[in-house]
Amino acid sequence: MATTNFTRLTDNQKTVWSRDTWNQARNNMFVNKFLGEGPNSMIQRITELTKRERGDNAIVTLITDMEGDGVAGDRRLKDNEEGIKAFDKTIRVDQLRNANKLEGRMAEQRSVVKFRENSRDQLAYWLADRCDQLAFLTLSGRAYSLTNQGATRVGSDLVNLTFAADVAAPTSARQLRWNGTDKTLVVNGATSAVTAVDTPTYNMLVQLRAYLRNSYIRSLKGTTAADSGEERYNLFISPLAYAKLKLDPEFLANVRFAANRGSGNALFTGDVIDMDGFRIYEYRHVFNTSGTATKWGAGNLIDGCQILVAGAQALAMADIGGPTWVEEGDDYENQHAIAIGKIFGFLKPSFFTQYGSAPNTTQDLSVVSVYVAQ
């Protein structure tokens, strides 16, 4: 079986392999469904660099609400115009790479799996999965030294990504704890206060919706006929926490009777549930403590989940060009290696707000964390 010498491939052939890998990665990315080019997307995708004094950076622009009350009647408006306040946020970018290496030509000869095709699939899935992990760690304000299940990464180089330094913990008015005893949301809640009864409920969703609206957190507006232009937020929850929510009697009753009857009901199909202005997504990379012995609550004994609720521009992603695809032969072309690299970056925008429970402070723009037991 002949091996391919990458140096003999044309530039067009290399580009095709690179693009094919990124297409597979994008298709595999969970966050891909939330990407959009404009400010009304949950994850605003920036594809071009902007020249600045300190080099080329990806820039996302945030515009504040107008604060003035205008002019009444025929009073003079000229010279009393209100300026639009815009702030540029810099998304630092870096490259993330990985590679596969074939043991040798005879190893591939004995295998029924083609090395290049298999490597492309494996690297595409790896790239998609790492983008998903980093996106949710950034939204949660969790260091890249942690896995999404709370354990410490071993031998990981993710902490050395340039944009890892920009990961910031949830701001005071954007971190809540569900108090299952008093049935209330605690603002600026702490994971150390989580108890076993603080599991998510329908009551929590109702209060959370009111909190978001009162805090002027911009929602996502539906654009399809099914959405009917309604405003909503995306809610992300871990599988274990979602299981507790689905066992809540009020939540169960609403899904059972308000949704389609029969085998198409979301309780049976596992489909995304729309409820009270939330589109609820169950996802394994939502930050939780299932992978670590250090839990939450008194004595660090309570398994917890950091539910994320996101509106427009909750996250910015710099997606700069396609990935690089490099093949090379070692040991006189006997050992074949394939490497992939992608330049990108994430940033959770923060913003000066005059609304909500902490007016005139800088808060996360459009994502709220809710600490619950799972």
C-alpha positions in Angstrom: 0.0 0.0 0.0 1.5 3.3 -1.0 1.8 6.2 1.4 1.1 9.7 0.3 3.9 12.2 0.2 2.4 15.5 1.2 5.2 17.5 -0.4 3.9 16.3 -3.8 0.4 17.5 -3.2 -0.6 20.8 -4.8 -1.6 23.8 -2.7 -5.2 23.3 -3.8 -5.2 19.7 -2.5 -3.8 20.9 0.8 -6.5 23.6 1.0 -9.2 21.0 0.3 -8.0 18.7 3.1 -7.8 21.7 5.5 -11.3 23.0 4.6 -12.8 19.5 4.8 -11.4 19.1 8.3 -12.8 22.4 9.4 -16.2 21.7 7.9 -16.3 18.5 9.9 -15.2 20.3 13.0 -17.8 23.0 12.6 -20.5 20.4 12.0 -19.4 18.6 15.2 -19.3 21.8 17.3 -22.2 22.2 19.7 -21.6 26.0 19.9 -21.8 26.3 16.1 -25.6 26.5 16.2 -25.3 29.6 18.3 -22.8 31.5 16.1 -23.8 34.5 14.1 -22.2 37.5 12.4 -24.3 40.2 14.1 -24.9 41.5 17.6 -28.2 39.7 17.9 -26.5 36.3 18.0 -25.7 34.6 21.3 -22.1 34.0 20.1 -20.9 36.8 17.9 -18.4 35.5 15.4 -15.6 37.9 14.3 -13.8 36.7 11.2 -11.4 39.6 10.5 -8.6 41.2 12.4 -8.5 45.0 13.0 -5.2 46.9 12.9 -4.4 48.6 16.2 -1.3 50.2 17.7 -0.4 47.0 19.4 -0.9 44.8 16.4 -3.8 43.0 14.8 -6.7 42.1 17.1 -10.3 40.9 16.7 -12.7 43.6 17.9 -16.3 43.3 19.1 -18.2 46.5 19.5 -20.8 47.0 22.3 -23.2 49.9 22.3 -24.9 51.1 25.5 -28.5 52.1 25.8 -29.2 55.9 25.7 -29.5 57.4 29.2 -31.1 60.8 28.5 -34.9 61.6 28.6 -35.0 63.7 25.4 -36.6 67.1 24.9 -40.2 68.0 25.6 -42.4 70.0 23.3 -40.7 72.8 21.3 -37.8 73.1 23.6 -34.5 73.3 21.7 -33.1 70.0 20.6 -30.1 71.3 18.7 -26.9 71.2 20.8 -28.7 68.9 23.2 -28.3 65.7 21.2 -27.2 62.6 23.0 -24.2 60.8 21.8 -24.1 57.0 21.2 -21.7 55.4 23.5 -19.8 52.5 21.9 -17.0 50.4 23.5 -14.6 48.1 21.6 -13.6 44.9 23.3 -10.5 43.1 22.1 -10.5 39.4 21.6 -7.0 38.0 21.8 -6.3 35.1 19.4 -3.9 32.2 19.5 -3.3 29.0 17.7 -4.2 25.5 19.0 -2.6 22.5 17.4 -2.6 18.7 17.6 -1.2 15.9 15.4 -1.3 12.2 14.7 1.7 10.0 13.8 1.6 6.6 12.1 3.9 4.0 13.6 5.2 3.1 10.2 4.3 2.0 6.7 3.9 -1.6 7.7 1.5 -0.7 10.5 -0.8 0.9 7.9 -0.3 -2.0 5.6 -1.7 -4.3 8.2 -4.6 -2.0 9.1 -7.9 -1.8 7.3 -8.3 1.9 8.4 -6.8 4.5 6.1 -4.5 6.7 8.2 -5.2 10.1 6.5 -9.0 9.7 6.5 -9.1 8.4 10.1 -6.7 11.1 11.2 -8.9 13.8 9.6 -12.0 12.5 11.4 -10.2 12.2 14.8 -8.6 15.7 14.5 -11.8 17.3 13.4 -13.7 15.9 16.4 -10.9 16.9 18.7 -10.9 20.5 17.4 -14.7 20.7 17.7 -14.7 19.3 21.2 -11.9 21.6 22.5 -13.7 24.6 21.0 -16.9 23.6 22.8 -15.0 23.0 26.1 -13.2 26.4 25.9 -16.4 28.2 25.0 -18.3 26.9 28.1 -15.3 27.5 30.4 -15.1 31.1 29.2 -18.9 31.6 29.6 -18.6 30.1 33.1 -15.6 32.1 34.1 -13.6 29.0 34.8 -9.9 28.7 34.3 -8.7 26.5 31.4 -6.7 24.5 34.0 -10.0 22.8 34.8 -12.0 20.3 32.9 -15.7 21.1 32.4 -16.4 18.5 35.1 -14.3 20.4 37.7 -11.2 18.2 37.7 -7.7 19.7 37.2 -6.3 19.0 33.7 -3.1 17.1 33.7 -0.4 18.0 31.2 -2.6 20.4 29.4 -1.3 23.3 27.3 -4.7 25.2 27.2 -3.6 27.5 30.0 -0.9 28.9 27.7 -3.4 30.1 25.1 -3.2 33.9 25.0 -6.9 34.4 25.6 -6.8 32.2 28.7 -5.7 35.2 30.7 -9.0 37.0 29.8 -11.3 34.5 31.4 -13.1 36.2 34.2 -15.3 34.9 37.0 -19.0 35.9 36.9 -19.6 39.4 38.1 -21.6 40.1 41.3 -25.1 40.6 39.7 -24.5 37.7 37.2 -24.0 34.9 39.6 -27.1 33.5 41.4 -27.7 30.6 43.7 -31.0 28.8 43.8 -32.1 28.4 47.5 -34.3 25.3 47.4 -35.3 25.8 51.1 -36.6 29.3 50.8 -37.5 29.0 47.0 -35.6 32.2 46.2 -32.7 33.3 43.9 -29.8 34.6 45.9 -27.9 37.4 44.1 -24.1 37.1 44.2 -24.5 33.6 45.5 -21.6 31.4 46.5 -21.0 27.7 45.6 -20.0 27.2 49.2 -23.6 27.8 50.3 -25.2 25.2 48.0 -27.1 22.5 49.8 -28.6 19.2 48.7 -32.1 20.7 48.3 -31.0 23.4 45.9 -31.9 21.3 42.8 -33.4 23.2 39.9 -37.2 23.6 39.7 -39.9 25.2 37.6 -40.2 27.8 40.3 -36.6 28.7 39.8 -37.2 29.2 36.0 -40.1 31.6 36.7 -38.0 33.8 39.1 -35.0 33.6 36.8 -37.0 35.0 33.9 -38.1 37.9 36.0 -34.6 38.6 37.1 -33.2 38.6 33.6 -35.9 41.0 32.4 -35.5 43.3 35.4 -31.7 43.4 34.8 -32.3 44.5 31.1 -30.3 41.5 29.8 -30.9 41.5 26.1 -32.7 38.4 24.9 -32.5 36.6 21.6 -35.2 37.3 19.1 -36.6 34.4 17.1 -36.4 34.8 13.3 -38.3 31.7 12.1 -42.0 31.3 11.7 -41.9 28.8 14.6 -40.3 31.4 16.9 -42.9 34.0 15.9 -40.4 36.7 16.7 -40.6 35.9 20.4 -37.9 36.9 22.8 -36.1 34.1 24.6 -32.9 33.1 26.4 -30.8 29.9 25.9 -30.4 27.9 29.1 -27.6 25.3 29.4 -27.7 22.6 32.0 -25.7 19.5 32.8 -27.3 16.1 32.3 -27.4 15.3 36.0 -29.0 18.7 36.9 -31.4 18.4 34.0 -32.5 15.0 35.4 -33.4 16.7 38.7 -35.3 19.4 36.9 -37.3 16.9 34.9 -38.4 15.2 38.1 -39.8 18.4 39.5 -43.6 17.9 39.6 -44.4 21.4 38.3 -41.9 21.2 35.5 -43.1 17.7 34.6 -46.7 18.8 34.5 -46.0 21.8 32.2 -44.1 19.7 29.7 -46.7 16.9 29.8 -49.7 19.1 29.3 -48.4 22.2 27.4 -46.3 20.4 24.8 -47.4 18.0 22.1 -49.2 14.9 23.3 -48.1 11.4 22.4 -44.7 10.0 21.3 -43.7 13.5 20.1 -43.6 15.0 23.6 -40.2 16.2 24.5 -40.2 14.0 27.6 -40.0 11.0 25.3 -37.9 12.4 22.4 -35.3 14.3 24.5 -35.8 17.3 22.2 -35.0 20.9 23.3 -37.8 22.2 25.5 -39.1 25.8 25.1 -40.6 27.0 28.4 -41.3 30.4 29.8 -39.0 32.2 27.5 -36.2 29.7 27.8 -34.9 27.2 25.3 -33.4 24.5 27.5 -30.3 22.7 26.3 -28.9 19.7 28.1 -25.1 19.5 27.5 -22.3 17.6 29.0 -19.8 20.5 28.9 -21.8 22.8 31.2 -19.6 23.2 34.2 -20.3 20.8 37.0 -18.4 18.9 39.8 -19.1 15.4 38.7 -15.4 14.8 37.8 -13.8 16.0 41.0 -13.8 15.0 44.7 -13.9 18.7 45.7 -17.6 19.5 45.5 -19.6 22.5 46.7 -21.4 23.3 49.9 -20.4 22.7 53.5 -17.5 20.2 53.6 -17.3 20.3 49.8 -19.8 17.4 49.6 -22.6 18.6 47.3 -22.4 17.9 43.6 -23.2 21.1 41.8 -23.9 22.5 38.4 -23.3 26.0 37.1 -26.4 26.6 34.9 -25.8 29.2 32.2 -28.5 31.5 30.8 -27.4 33.5 27.8 -28.8 36.3 25.7 -27.4 38.3 22.8 -23.6 38.8 22.6 -23.1 36.5 25.6 -19.8 35.4 24.0 -17.6 36.7 21.3 -15.5 34.3 19.1 -12.7 35.3 16.8 -12.7 32.7 14.0 -9.7 33.7 11.9 -9.3 31.8 8.7 -9.4 28.1 8.1 -7.2 25.6 9.9 -3.7 24.6 8.8 -3.2 21.1 7.6 0.4 19.8 7.5 1.7 16.4 6.6 5.2 15.2 6.7 7.2 12.0 6.5 9.8 10.9 9.1 12.4 8.2 9.0 12.8 8.4 5.2 9.0 8.7 4.7 8.3 5.5 6.7 6.5 7.3 9.4 3.6 9.6 8.4 2.4 12.5 10.5 -0.5 14.8 10.2 -0.9 18.1 12.2 -3.8 20.5 12.4 -3.8 24.0 13.8 -6.5 26.7 14.2 -6.3 30.4 15.1 -9.2 31.5 17.2 -10.1 33.2 20.5 -13.0 33.6 23.0 -14.1 36.6 25.1 -17.0 37.0 27.5 -17.9 40.7 27.1 -18.5 42.8 30.2 -20.4 46.1 30.2 -21.2 49.1 32.3 -24.9 48.9 33.2 -27.3 51.3 34.9 -30.0 48.6 35.6 -30.8 45.7 37.8 -29.7 44.8 41.3 -26.2 46.4 40.9 -26.8 49.7 38.9 -23.8 51.7 37.7 -21.4 48.8 37.9 -19.6 46.7 35.3 -21.3 43.4 34.8 -21.1 40.5 32.3 -23.1 41.7 29.3 -25.5 38.8 28.7 -24.8 35.6 30.6 -26.0 34.7 34.1 -24.7 31.7 36.1 -27.1 29.9 38.5 -25.5 27.6 41.0 -27.6 24.5 41.8 -27.2 21.0 43.3 -27.3 18.2 40.8 
